[in-house]
Structures are given as structure tokens and as C-alpha cells.
Amino acid sequence: MRTQVGIIGAGPAGLLLSRLLTLQGIDTVVLENRSREYVEARIRAGILEQHTVDTLVAAGVGDRLRREGLEHSGIHLQYPGTRHTLDFPALCGRSVWVYGQTEVTKDLISAQLDGGPPLLFEVSDVTTEDVDTESPRIRFTDGDGVAQVLECDAIAGTDGFHGVSRPVVQAAGGRVWERTYPYAWLGILADAAPATDELIYAWHPEGFALYSMRSPKVSRLYLQVDPSEKIEDWSDDRIWDKLATRFALDGWEINTGPVTDKSIVPMRSFVSAPMRRGRLFLAGDAAHIVPPTGAKGLNLAVADVTLLATALVRLLSERWTDLVDSYSDRALARVWRCTHFSWWMTSMLHTSGDDFDAELQLSQLRRVCSSEAAARELAENYTGLPLDA
């Protein structure tokens, strides 16, 4: 088999990269070790920055997003007795959209399989070779159990934290930064109409809570819990009781309904550098993970592949290496900005049980709610800085 860019991983990063390259006349093959059904069922993020929406629309995969996505012009910040609205368009001229990562993935897969380049599911034994040369290759076993070799001009590792790509880059020398947070998120999907027009980020002495949504009829809600908690110990009634306590506000209450999905996700920050070794390039979760408080994971992946697609087109069509040579540094500059913002949001909103920490958090929240400058800083980062910022 032969292609210009071999892409390992069919999450949003890999699929969007394939789409962007295809539109520029670059051949790709996407390899995925899971089934299509598994990939399309993974519940992930749901907040899209302005840049992400613009990129998906320009790539021709934004029709359903524009029909079904929910544009949001701000968020509510809450602490006991107070709920304050941040108006994003007024503060920075941008909005965000609620549209689940699962739906983005479905849209990209549908476009890929509708006359797009090859997308192979359920492959195994994936390894890369000769990535330090101009003719790297990927060895894998296809879904029928047949060993294959994919000859490439470049390889994109978009295969997540547990994938095969990052260890190959790190083996040539690199560095990893990691922080594990002392709390996790218990998240639920519920067939309940959202009781709020915007997302609510709530600080409470018992712990953080987030009120989000997936559609006018489906709510997505989260509770801060200890990482040692087991999901089987959390009945639906217990979850709704805790949510009601943490979102409590006079004259307002949450809407409840059947819980259709629930899970506990640990929180951490992770950055691996560099994001390139020879002709192997990392993008998305293969290179970095952020806690979900800042809504940056999927959006960072889109920013990565937007930069990478432009760089690979310049390399393969024009034979210029300047953009691939600077790709890692440019991508990491944005990664660290978003990592800081995600850490800052997480630190401001999640309780530790320490009274001193609590007073510092409340002081910061009051500052954001009372200062236009502080509110604008949050709004600019939340809605997404320009790609070249």
C-alpha cells in the first residue's frame, strides 16, 4: 500500500486532518484499531470554539453542526448566593457552540466513507518504521488478519495517550510534564431539558458542579468527586441530590430525568514535547491532555491538525520544510496557553477542603464577576485565541 500521509487513529484529530489534506489534493490512509461502532459511541467533550466551528464548516462537515449545534454567548459563574453571567460577544466578540465530540466524529466518518480516502477500522499490531527518513512506513494487520505495509511520505500520530506514536517520538529524546489532580468528574447524560440558557460553572463548599447540555432535551451534568469513588456507589437519586445541593439558588431548580449514561473520569494535565520526530508528527491527545474544565481538549486537537495540514501541504506539494520544522514549537505555544487556562479554571473552581484555599477561590471568582478586564481574559481564552496567538 502507498499513500502520502499515513494517519494512525480515527478520532476527530485524525479524521479532520485527513479531510483537510484531501481538500488540498494530498492522499491519506487512516488506520483505527477500534470498530466504527466503538469510535462513534465514545462520549467526550461538547464545547466547540469559534475556530473549531469555522474549520469544520470550511471543511464541508459542518451542515449538521449548523442545524443542531447550540450557539452559546456566555457562561454563568456561580458561588453560594450568586450567579453571574459572562457575555462573551460583549467581552471579546466571539461565541462557543455546544455540539458533542461524538457528533463531530460521526460527521467526519460519514464524509470519509462517502467517497473519501481509505479509512480502515479494527487494525492491529501497528508499528512505525524509518520515521527519521523521507520514506517512513507503517506496518499493521488489517481486519481480515492480513499483514500490511503502508509506505508514506509522512505519518501523523493522532492515536491518543495510549497509542503507539508518542513513544516513538519520545525514544529520540524529549520531555514529559504531567500533573494529576486530587479530584475526578462524575458525569451523566440525562433525558431532561436543560434548566439553564448557558452553562453553569458552580463553586460549592462540597465541590464543583457543571451544568451543560447536548440538545434542547438532553442535559450533561458533572460533579466533582474523589478519584477513588466507584460509579456503582452512585445511584441516580444520590447524583440528583448532590447536583441540587451544589446548584442551589433561590427561585431556580434543576430539571431531572432518566440518566442514560454515567461515568467517573480522573483529571490531569499532560504535555509531551517535541511533537515531531523526522516524518512522524503528533497531534491531539497523543501529545497533550488537559482537564475538561477549560473545554480545550477537542479544540486543541483541531488547532494542531489545522497547523499540521498546512505544514504537510507545503512540504509535500511545494517541497518547503519551513512549516513542518516549526510545527512543534508553534503547536506547543498554544498547548501551554490552553494548559494554563485549564489549570486556572480547575484551580479556581474545585474545592480541596482547605478553608484558606476556599477563600482564595471565592476572591478570584468575585474578581472575575466584578472586573471587566478579568472577565475578558476568561472570555478570550474560553472562546479560543486566534490560531497564531
GULO-66609 format. One record per residue (C-alpha): residue number from 1; x, y, z. Coordinates in Angstrom, 2 decimals, padded with zeros to 5 digits, m for minus. Example, Ala and Ser with C-alpha at 12.3 -4.5 7.8 and 13.67 -1.06 7.14 Angstrom:
GULO-66609
<titi num="1" x="012.30" y="m004.50" z="007.80"/>
<titi num="2" x="013.67" y="m001.06" z="007.14"/>
//
This chain:
GULO-66609
<titi num="1" x="000.00" y="000.00" z="000.00"/>
<titi num="2" x="001.16" y="003.53" z="m000.74"/>
<titi num="3" x="m000.07" y="006.96" z="000.36"/>
<titi num="4" x="001.35" y="010.39" z="001.05"/>
<titi num="5" x="000.26" y="010.69" z="004.69"/>
<titi num="6" x="m000.50" y="007.69" z="006.87"/>
<titi num="7" x="m002.71" y="008.66" z="009.80"/>
<titi num="8" x="m002.83" y="006.48" z="012.91"/>
<titi num="9" x="m006.06" y="006.99" z="014.83"/>
<titi num="10" x="m009.61" y="007.82" z="013.67"/>
<titi num="11" x="m010.63" y="010.23" z="016.39"/>
<titi num="12" x="m011.59" y="013.78" z="015.43"/>
<titi num="13" x="m007.93" y="014.82" z="015.05"/>
<titi num="14" x="m007.02" y="012.09" z="012.56"/>
<titi num="15" x="m010.26" y="012.30" z="010.61"/>
<titi num="16" x="m010.16" y="016.08" z="010.33"/>
<titi num="17" x="m006.52" y="016.01" z="009.27"/>
<titi num="18" x="m007.41" y="013.53" z="006.53"/>
<titi num="19" x="m010.27" y="015.77" z="005.42"/>
<titi num="20" x="m008.15" y="018.94" z="005.33"/>
<titi num="21" x="m005.38" y="017.20" z="003.39"/>
<titi num="22" x="m007.82" y="015.63" z="000.93"/>
<titi num="23" x="m009.24" y="019.06" z="000.12"/>
<titi num="24" x="m005.70" y="020.15" z="m000.77"/>
<titi num="25" x="m005.06" y="017.17" z="m003.03"/>
<titi num="26" x="m002.94" y="015.14" z="m000.56"/>
<titi num="27" x="m003.60" y="011.38" z="m000.39"/>
<titi num="28" x="m004.16" y="009.80" z="003.04"/>
<titi num="29" x="m005.00" y="006.48" z="004.65"/>
<titi num="30" x="m006.48" y="006.43" z="008.18"/>
<titi num="31" x="m005.92" y="003.41" z="010.45"/>
<titi num="32" x="m008.03" y="002.74" z="013.55"/>
<titi num="33" x="m007.75" y="m000.19" z="015.96"/>
<titi num="34" x="m011.35" y="000.03" z="017.15"/>
<titi num="35" x="m014.61" y="m000.63" z="015.32"/>
<titi num="36" x="m016.67" y="002.12" z="013.75"/>
<titi num="37" x="m019.41" y="001.48" z="016.30"/>
<titi num="38" x="m017.00" y="001.93" z="019.19"/>
<titi num="39" x="m015.47" y="005.12" z="017.80"/>
<titi num="40" x="m018.88" y="006.68" z="017.15"/>
<titi num="41" x="m020.13" y="005.84" z="020.64"/>
<titi num="42" x="m017.31" y="007.41" z="022.67"/>
<titi num="43" x="m018.71" y="010.17" z="024.89"/>
<titi num="44" x="m016.33" y="013.09" z="025.02"/>
<titi num="45" x="m016.27" y="016.89" z="025.03"/>
<titi num="46" x="m019.07" y="019.10" z="023.81"/>
<titi num="47" x="m017.87" y="022.72" z="023.64"/>
<titi num="48" x="m016.55" y="024.00" z="020.30"/>
<titi num="49" x="m014.57" y="027.21" z="019.97"/>
<titi num="50" x="m015.21" y="029.70" z="017.17"/>
<titi num="51" x="m012.10" y="028.48" z="015.31"/>
<titi num="52" x="m013.21" y="024.84" z="015.53"/>
<titi num="53" x="m016.66" y="025.62" z="014.15"/>
<titi num="54" x="m015.20" y="027.72" z="011.33"/>
<titi num="55" x="m012.75" y="024.94" z="010.45"/>
<titi num="56" x="m015.43" y="022.22" z="010.35"/>
<titi num="57" x="m017.75" y="024.37" z="008.23"/>
<titi num="58" x="m014.94" y="025.27" z="005.80"/>
<titi num="59" x="m014.05" y="021.57" z="005.53"/>
<titi num="60" x="m017.60" y="020.75" z="004.43"/>
<titi num="61" x="m018.55" y="018.80" z="007.55"/>
<titi num="62" x="m020.49" y="021.49" z="009.37"/>
<titi num="63" x="m024.01" y="021.15" z="007.95"/>
<titi num="64" x="m025.44" y="019.16" z="010.86"/>
<titi num="65" x="m023.46" y="021.25" z="013.32"/>
<titi num="66" x="m025.13" y="024.39" z="011.99"/>
<titi num="67" x="m028.57" y="022.75" z="012.15"/>
<titi num="68" x="m028.32" y="021.02" z="015.52"/>
<titi num="69" x="m025.50" y="022.75" z="017.38"/>
<titi num="70" x="m026.43" y="025.21" z="020.11"/>
<titi num="71" x="m024.64" y="028.56" z="019.91"/>
<titi num="72" x="m023.87" y="029.98" z="023.34"/>
<titi num="73" x="m022.98" y="033.56" z="024.07"/>
<titi num="74" x="m021.58" y="033.08" z="027.55"/>
<titi num="75" x="m021.45" y="031.11" z="030.76"/>
<titi num="76" x="m022.77" y="031.54" z="034.30"/>
<titi num="77" x="m020.28" y="031.55" z="037.17"/>
<titi num="78" x="m021.89" y="030.60" z="040.47"/>
<titi num="79" x="m020.90" y="030.51" z="044.11"/>
<titi num="80" x="m023.32" y="030.34" z="047.06"/>
<titi num="81" x="m025.95" y="033.07" z="046.74"/>
<titi num="82" x="m024.58" y="034.45" z="043.45"/>
<titi num="83" x="m024.91" y="033.56" z="039.78"/>
<titi num="84" x="m023.12" y="035.92" z="037.40"/>
<titi num="85" x="m023.30" y="035.88" z="033.60"/>
<titi num="86" x="m020.29" y="036.47" z="031.37"/>
<titi num="87" x="m021.38" y="037.83" z="027.98"/>
<titi num="88" x="m018.74" y="036.54" z="025.54"/>
<titi num="89" x="m019.70" y="038.58" z="022.44"/>
<titi num="90" x="m019.69" y="041.77" z="024.51"/>
<titi num="91" x="m016.36" y="040.87" z="026.12"/>
<titi num="92" x="m014.42" y="039.50" z="023.14"/>
<titi num="93" x="m016.68" y="039.32" z="020.10"/>
<titi num="94" x="m016.85" y="035.51" z="019.95"/>
<titi num="95" x="m019.21" y="032.68" z="020.91"/>
<titi num="96" x="m018.95" y="028.94" z="021.53"/>
<titi num="97" x="m021.14" y="026.06" z="020.37"/>
<titi num="98" x="m022.45" y="023.02" z="022.21"/>
<titi num="99" x="m022.12" y="020.03" z="019.88"/>
<titi num="100" x="m020.83" y="016.71" z="021.18"/>
<titi num="101" x="m017.49" y="015.32" z="020.08"/>
<titi num="102" x="m019.36" y="012.11" z="019.30"/>
<titi num="103" x="m021.40" y="014.01" z="016.71"/>
<titi num="104" x="m018.29" y="015.63" z="015.23"/>
<titi num="105" x="m016.77" y="012.15" z="014.86"/>
<titi num="106" x="m019.91" y="010.80" z="013.17"/>
<titi num="107" x="m019.92" y="013.70" z="010.70"/>
<titi num="108" x="m016.24" y="013.18" z="009.83"/>
<titi num="109" x="m016.60" y="009.40" z="009.43"/>
<titi num="110" x="m019.65" y="009.85" z="007.21"/>
<titi num="111" x="m017.73" y="012.25" z="004.96"/>
<titi num="112" x="m014.69" y="009.94" z="004.89"/>
<titi num="113" x="m016.72" y="006.90" z="003.88"/>
<titi num="114" x="m018.70" y="008.86" z="001.29"/>
<titi num="115" x="m016.07" y="008.76" z="m001.42"/>
<titi num="116" x="m013.21" y="009.93" z="000.75"/>
<titi num="117" x="m009.78" y="008.33" z="001.23"/>
<titi num="118" x="m009.39" y="004.89" z="002.85"/>
<titi num="119" x="m010.45" y="004.53" z="006.49"/>
<titi num="120" x="m009.60" y="001.10" z="007.91"/>
<titi num="121" x="m011.19" y="000.01" z="011.19"/>
<titi num="122" x="m010.14" y="m002.81" z="013.52"/>
<titi num="123" x="m006.49" y="m002.92" z="012.51"/>
<titi num="124" x="m003.91" y="m004.26" z="014.96"/>
<titi num="125" x="m000.15" y="m004.65" z="015.53"/>
<titi num="126" x="000.53" y="m001.12" z="014.32"/>
<titi num="127" x="004.20" y="m000.10" z="014.25"/>
<titi num="128" x="006.11" y="002.67" z="012.54"/>
<titi num="129" x="009.46" y="002.34" z="010.80"/>
<titi num="130" x="012.10" y="004.65" z="009.34"/>
<titi num="131" x="010.44" y="007.81" z="010.65"/>
<titi num="132" x="013.80" y="009.63" z="010.51"/>
<titi num="133" x="013.93" y="009.18" z="006.73"/>
<titi num="134" x="011.87" y="010.67" z="003.92"/>
<titi num="135" x="010.19" y="007.30" z="003.35"/>
<titi num="136" x="008.59" y="006.15" z="006.62"/>
<titi num="137" x="006.21" y="003.21" z="006.72"/>
<titi num="138" x="003.50" y="001.75" z="008.92"/>
<titi num="139" x="003.16" y="m001.99" z="009.46"/>
<titi num="140" x="m000.19" y="m003.30" z="010.64"/>
<titi num="141" x="m002.56" y="m006.24" z="010.48"/>
<titi num="142" x="m005.84" y="m005.45" z="008.77"/>
<titi num="143" x="m009.29" y="m006.51" z="009.93"/>
<titi num="144" x="m009.03" y="m009.77" z="007.99"/>
<titi num="145" x="m005.83" y="m010.73" z="009.76"/>
<titi num="146" x="m003.55" y="m009.96" z="006.81"/>
<titi num="147" x="m000.19" y="m008.25" z="007.48"/>
<titi num="148" x="000.15" y="m004.99" z="005.56"/>
<titi num="149" x="002.80" y="m002.36" z="004.92"/>
<titi num="150" x="001.78" y="001.26" z="004.24"/>
<titi num="151" x="004.53" y="003.28" z="002.54"/>
<titi num="152" x="004.26" y="007.02" z="003.30"/>
<titi num="153" x="005.89" y="010.39" z="002.84"/>
<titi num="154" x="004.80" y="011.38" z="006.37"/>
<titi num="155" x="002.97" y="009.84" z="009.32"/>
<titi num="156" x="000.54" y="011.59" z="011.66"/>
<titi num="157" x="000.15" y="010.08" z="015.13"/>
<titi num="158" x="m003.36" y="011.01" z="016.24"/>
<titi num="159" x="m003.82" y="007.84" z="018.28"/>
<titi num="160" x="m004.24" y="009.30" z="021.76"/>
<titi num="161" x="m002.36" y="008.97" z="025.01"/>
<titi num="162" x="m002.13" y="005.16" z="024.86"/>
<titi num="163" x="m001.22" y="004.99" z="021.18"/>
<titi num="164" x="001.95" y="003.76" z="019.55"/>
<titi num="165" x="003.10" y="007.10" z="018.10"/>
<titi num="166" x="004.21" y="009.15" z="021.11"/>
<titi num="167" x="006.69" y="006.54" z="022.45"/>
<titi num="168" x="008.45" y="006.59" z="019.08"/>
<titi num="169" x="008.86" y="010.36" z="019.26"/>
<titi num="170" x="009.96" y="010.23" z="022.90"/>
<titi num="171" x="012.53" y="007.50" z="022.16"/>
<titi num="172" x="014.60" y="010.04" z="020.25"/>
<titi num="173" x="014.76" y="012.33" z="023.27"/>
<titi num="174" x="012.07" y="014.52" z="024.70"/>
<titi num="175" x="010.34" y="015.60" z="027.85"/>
<titi num="176" x="007.01" y="014.97" z="029.54"/>
<titi num="177" x="005.20" y="017.22" z="032.01"/>
<titi num="178" x="002.31" y="015.80" z="034.00"/>
<titi num="179" x="000.04" y="016.79" z="036.86"/>
<titi num="180" x="m002.59" y="014.55" z="038.40"/>
<titi num="181" x="m005.36" y="016.41" z="040.20"/>
<titi num="182" x="m006.82" y="015.15" z="043.51"/>
<titi num="183" x="m010.35" y="015.01" z="042.14"/>
<titi num="184" x="m012.37" y="013.49" z="039.33"/>
<titi num="185" x="m015.58" y="014.28" z="037.46"/>
<titi num="186" x="m018.69" y="012.15" z="037.73"/>
<titi num="187" x="m020.55" y="012.89" z="034.51"/>
<titi num="188" x="m024.06" y="011.99" z="033.45"/>
<titi num="189" x="m026.23" y="012.29" z="030.37"/>
<titi num="190" x="m029.91" y="012.70" z="031.22"/>
<titi num="191" x="m033.10" y="012.88" z="029.22"/>
<titi num="192" x="m034.02" y="016.17" z="030.85"/>
<titi num="193" x="m034.47" y="019.55" z="029.24"/>
<titi num="194" x="m031.74" y="021.97" z="030.39"/>
<titi num="195" x="m032.98" y="024.36" z="033.07"/>
<titi num="196" x="m030.46" y="026.99" z="032.02"/>
<titi num="197" x="m029.78" y="029.03" z="028.91"/>
<titi num="198" x="m025.99" y="028.91" z="029.37"/>
<titi num="199" x="m023.54" y="026.53" z="031.02"/>
<titi num="200" x="m023.23" y="026.94" z="034.78"/>
<titi num="201" x="m019.84" y="026.59" z="036.45"/>
<titi num="202" x="m020.64" y="026.29" z="040.16"/>
<titi num="203" x="m018.26" y="026.55" z="043.11"/>
<titi num="204" x="m019.68" y="024.98" z="046.26"/>
<titi num="205" x="m018.06" y="024.04" z="049.59"/>
<titi num="206" x="m018.87" y="020.39" z="048.87"/>
<titi num="207" x="m017.24" y="020.52" z="045.43"/>
<titi num="208" x="m017.54" y="021.81" z="041.89"/>
<titi num="209" x="m020.51" y="021.14" z="039.59"/>
<titi num="210" x="m021.07" y="021.89" z="035.90"/>
<titi num="211" x="m024.43" y="022.18" z="034.16"/>
<titi num="212" x="m024.10" y="021.63" z="030.43"/>
<titi num="213" x="m026.32" y="020.26" z="027.68"/>
<titi num="214" x="m026.26" y="018.30" z="024.43"/>
<titi num="215" x="m029.61" y="019.32" z="022.95"/>
<titi num="216" x="m032.82" y="021.09" z="023.98"/>
<titi num="217" x="m033.92" y="017.76" z="025.51"/>
<titi num="218" x="m030.66" y="016.29" z="026.86"/>
<titi num="219" x="m028.60" y="017.63" z="029.78"/>
<titi num="220" x="m024.94" y="016.88" z="030.52"/>
<titi num="221" x="m024.01" y="017.40" z="034.16"/>
<titi num="222" x="m020.88" y="016.85" z="036.23"/>
<titi num="223" x="m019.95" y="016.56" z="039.90"/>
<titi num="224" x="m016.52" y="016.85" z="041.48"/>
<titi num="225" x="m015.81" y="013.58" z="043.31"/>
<titi num="226" x="m012.80" y="011.86" z="044.81"/>
<titi num="227" x="m010.85" y="009.81" z="042.23"/>
<titi num="228" x="m011.29" y="006.70" z="044.38"/>
<titi num="229" x="m015.09" y="006.79" z="044.05"/>
<titi num="230" x="m016.81" y="003.89" z="042.25"/>
<titi num="231" x="m019.62" y="004.63" z="039.84"/>
<titi num="232" x="m021.69" y="001.74" z="041.19"/>
<titi num="233" x="m021.87" y="003.55" z="044.54"/>
<titi num="234" x="m023.66" y="006.48" z="042.91"/>
<titi num="235" x="m027.36" y="005.87" z="042.42"/>
<titi num="236" x="m029.31" y="008.24" z="040.21"/>
<titi num="237" x="m031.08" y="009.66" z="043.27"/>
<titi num="238" x="m027.77" y="010.34" z="045.03"/>
<titi num="239" x="m026.42" y="012.12" z="041.94"/>
<titi num="240" x="m029.51" y="014.31" z="041.56"/>
<titi num="241" x="m029.44" y="015.18" z="045.27"/>
<titi num="242" x="m025.82" y="016.32" z="045.08"/>
<titi num="243" x="m026.45" y="018.29" z="041.92"/>
<titi num="244" x="m029.42" y="020.04" z="043.52"/>
<titi num="245" x="m027.29" y="020.98" z="046.53"/>
<titi num="246" x="m024.38" y="022.37" z="044.53"/>
<titi num="247" x="m026.54" y="024.31" z="042.08"/>
<titi num="248" x="m028.93" y="025.62" z="044.75"/>
<titi num="249" x="m030.14" y="029.16" z="044.07"/>
<titi num="250" x="m033.30" y="030.87" z="045.32"/>
<titi num="251" x="m036.09" y="030.72" z="042.76"/>
<titi num="252" x="m034.37" y="028.20" z="040.49"/>
<titi num="253" x="m034.01" y="024.43" z="040.36"/>
<titi num="254" x="m032.55" y="021.77" z="038.07"/>
<titi num="255" x="m034.64" y="019.57" z="035.79"/>
<titi num="256" x="m034.32" y="015.85" z="036.44"/>
<titi num="257" x="m034.95" y="012.87" z="034.18"/>
<titi num="258" x="m033.75" y="009.37" z="033.29"/>
<titi num="259" x="m029.95" y="009.03" z="033.41"/>
<titi num="260" x="m028.78" y="007.35" z="030.19"/>
<titi num="261" x="m025.02" y="007.35" z="030.83"/>
<titi num="262" x="m022.75" y="007.92" z="033.81"/>
<titi num="263" x="m019.04" y="007.56" z="034.40"/>
<titi num="264" x="m016.16" y="008.86" z="036.51"/>
<titi num="265" x="m013.19" y="010.43" z="034.76"/>
<titi num="266" x="m009.92" y="011.36" z="036.54"/>
<titi num="267" x="m008.44" y="014.78" z="035.85"/>
<titi num="268" x="m004.89" y="015.52" z="034.79"/>
<titi num="269" x="m002.67" y="017.71" z="032.69"/>
<titi num="270" x="m000.11" y="016.15" z="030.36"/>
<titi num="271" x="002.24" y="017.63" z="027.75"/>
<titi num="272" x="004.80" y="015.73" z="025.66"/>
<titi num="273" x="007.45" y="017.57" z="023.69"/>
<titi num="274" x="008.52" y="017.67" z="020.96"/>
<titi num="275" x="005.50" y="016.89" z="018.80"/>
<titi num="276" x="007.65" y="015.69" z="015.92"/>
<titi num="277" x="010.36" y="013.18" z="015.11"/>
<titi num="278" x="011.53" y="013.25" z="011.50"/>
<titi num="279" x="008.49" y="012.50" z="009.36"/>
<titi num="280" x="006.31" y="011.44" z="012.33"/>
<titi num="281" x="004.08" y="014.20" z="013.73"/>
<titi num="282" x="001.88" y="014.09" z="016.83"/>
<titi num="283" x="m001.47" y="015.86" z="017.21"/>
<titi num="284" x="m004.25" y="015.87" z="019.78"/>
<titi num="285" x="m004.26" y="013.62" z="022.84"/>
<titi num="286" x="m001.16" y="011.81" z="021.60"/>
<titi num="287" x="000.79" y="014.90" z="022.66"/>
<titi num="288" x="m001.29" y="016.62" z="025.35"/>
<titi num="289" x="m004.23" y="016.22" z="027.72"/>
<titi num="290" x="m005.95" y="018.97" z="029.68"/>
<titi num="291" x="m008.58" y="018.77" z="032.43"/>
<titi num="292" x="m012.02" y="019.39" z="030.90"/>
<titi num="293" x="m012.77" y="022.49" z="032.99"/>
<titi num="294" x="m011.49" y="024.82" z="030.28"/>
<titi num="295" x="m013.21" y="022.98" z="027.38"/>
<titi num="296" x="m009.96" y="022.78" z="025.45"/>
<titi num="297" x="m009.25" y="019.12" z="024.58"/>
<titi num="298" x="m011.05" y="018.77" z="021.24"/>
<titi num="299" x="m010.34" y="022.39" z="020.31"/>
<titi num="300" x="m006.61" y="021.93" z="020.85"/>
<titi num="301" x="m006.69" y="018.87" z="018.61"/>
<titi num="302" x="m008.38" y="020.89" z="015.86"/>
<titi num="303" x="m005.78" y="023.64" z="016.23"/>
<titi num="304" x="m002.99" y="021.06" z="015.98"/>
<titi num="305" x="m004.26" y="019.47" z="012.78"/>
<titi num="306" x="m005.03" y="022.84" z="011.19"/>
<titi num="307" x="m001.37" y="023.78" z="011.64"/>
<titi num="308" x="m000.18" y="020.33" z="010.63"/>
<titi num="309" x="m002.31" y="020.15" z="007.48"/>
<titi num="310" x="m000.93" y="023.47" z="006.25"/>
<titi num="311" x="002.62" y="022.36" z="007.03"/>
<titi num="312" x="002.25" y="018.99" z="005.28"/>
<titi num="313" x="000.72" y="020.55" z="002.17"/>
<titi num="314" x="003.67" y="022.93" z="001.98"/>
<titi num="315" x="006.10" y="020.03" z="002.42"/>
<titi num="316" x="004.52" y="017.57" z="000.01"/>
<titi num="317" x="003.24" y="019.95" z="m002.67"/>
<titi num="318" x="005.88" y="022.67" z="m002.59"/>
<titi num="319" x="008.86" y="020.82" z="m001.05"/>
<titi num="320" x="009.35" y="023.50" z="001.59"/>
<titi num="321" x="010.23" y="022.33" z="005.09"/>
<titi num="322" x="009.83" y="025.59" z="007.00"/>
<titi num="323" x="006.34" y="024.90" z="008.39"/>
<titi num="324" x="006.98" y="021.29" z="009.37"/>
<titi num="325" x="010.22" y="022.41" z="011.03"/>
<titi num="326" x="008.34" y="024.96" z="013.13"/>
<titi num="327" x="005.20" y="022.86" z="013.69"/>
<titi num="328" x="006.11" y="021.51" z="017.13"/>
<titi num="329" x="007.11" y="024.90" z="018.57"/>
<titi num="330" x="004.04" y="026.66" z="017.18"/>
<titi num="331" x="001.65" y="023.96" z="018.35"/>
<titi num="332" x="003.22" y="023.75" z="021.81"/>
<titi num="333" x="002.93" y="027.52" z="022.33"/>
<titi num="334" x="m000.86" y="027.16" z="022.07"/>
<titi num="335" x="m000.85" y="023.92" z="024.06"/>
<titi num="336" x="000.83" y="025.61" z="027.04"/>
<titi num="337" x="m001.53" y="028.61" z="026.89"/>
<titi num="338" x="m004.53" y="026.29" z="026.95"/>
<titi num="339" x="m002.93" y="024.08" z="029.59"/>
<titi num="340" x="m002.52" y="027.13" z="031.81"/>
<titi num="341" x="m006.10" y="028.26" z="031.27"/>
<titi num="342" x="m007.44" y="024.79" z="032.00"/>
<titi num="343" x="m005.31" y="024.58" z="035.18"/>
<titi num="344" x="m006.52" y="028.05" z="036.23"/>
<titi num="345" x="m010.20" y="027.21" z="035.76"/>
<titi num="346" x="m009.71" y="023.91" z="037.56"/>
<titi num="347" x="m007.86" y="025.51" z="040.47"/>
<titi num="348" x="m010.45" y="028.27" z="040.84"/>
<titi num="349" x="m013.49" y="026.00" z="040.91"/>
<titi num="350" x="m012.57" y="022.69" z="042.57"/>
<titi num="351" x="m012.55" y="022.57" z="046.33"/>
<titi num="352" x="m009.77" y="020.94" z="048.35"/>
<titi num="353" x="m011.39" y="021.03" z="051.80"/>
<titi num="354" x="m008.91" y="023.66" z="052.96"/>
<titi num="355" x="m010.52" y="026.87" z="054.27"/>
<titi num="356" x="m007.64" y="029.04" z="053.09"/>
<titi num="357" x="m007.92" y="027.65" z="049.55"/>
<titi num="358" x="m011.67" y="028.26" z="049.62"/>
<titi num="359" x="m011.28" y="031.95" z="050.48"/>
<titi num="360" x="m008.71" y="032.40" z="047.71"/>
<titi num="361" x="m011.09" y="030.78" z="045.21"/>
<titi num="362" x="m014.01" y="032.95" z="046.26"/>
<titi num="363" x="m011.81" y="036.03" z="046.00"/>
<titi num="364" x="m010.85" y="035.05" z="042.44"/>
<titi num="365" x="m014.46" y="034.37" z="041.48"/>
<titi num="366" x="m015.57" y="037.75" z="042.84"/>
<titi num="367" x="m012.78" y="039.39" z="040.85"/>
<titi num="368" x="m013.88" y="037.76" z="037.59"/>
<titi num="369" x="m017.50" y="038.69" z="038.27"/>
<titi num="370" x="m016.74" y="042.33" z="039.11"/>
<titi num="371" x="m013.85" y="043.25" z="036.80"/>
<titi num="372" x="m014.37" y="043.65" z="033.06"/>
<titi num="373" x="m010.66" y="043.07" z="032.47"/>
<titi num="374" x="m010.70" y="039.79" z="034.42"/>
<titi num="375" x="m013.90" y="038.67" z="032.73"/>
<titi num="376" x="m012.48" y="039.49" z="029.30"/>
<titi num="377" x="m009.37" y="037.41" z="029.99"/>
<titi num="378" x="m011.56" y="034.41" z="030.80"/>
<titi num="379" x="m013.81" y="035.02" z="027.77"/>
<titi num="380" x="m010.90" y="035.36" z="025.33"/>
<titi num="381" x="m009.35" y="032.09" z="026.48"/>
<titi num="382" x="m012.62" y="030.17" z="026.76"/>
<titi num="383" x="m013.85" y="031.07" z="023.27"/>
<titi num="384" x="m010.44" y="030.35" z="021.75"/>
<titi num="385" x="m007.49" y="032.56" z="020.97"/>
<titi num="386" x="m006.61" y="033.15" z="017.30"/>
<titi num="387" x="m004.56" y="030.33" z="015.82"/>
<titi num="388" x="m001.44" y="032.46" z="015.52"/>
<titi num="389" x="m001.73" y="033.89" z="019.07"/>
//
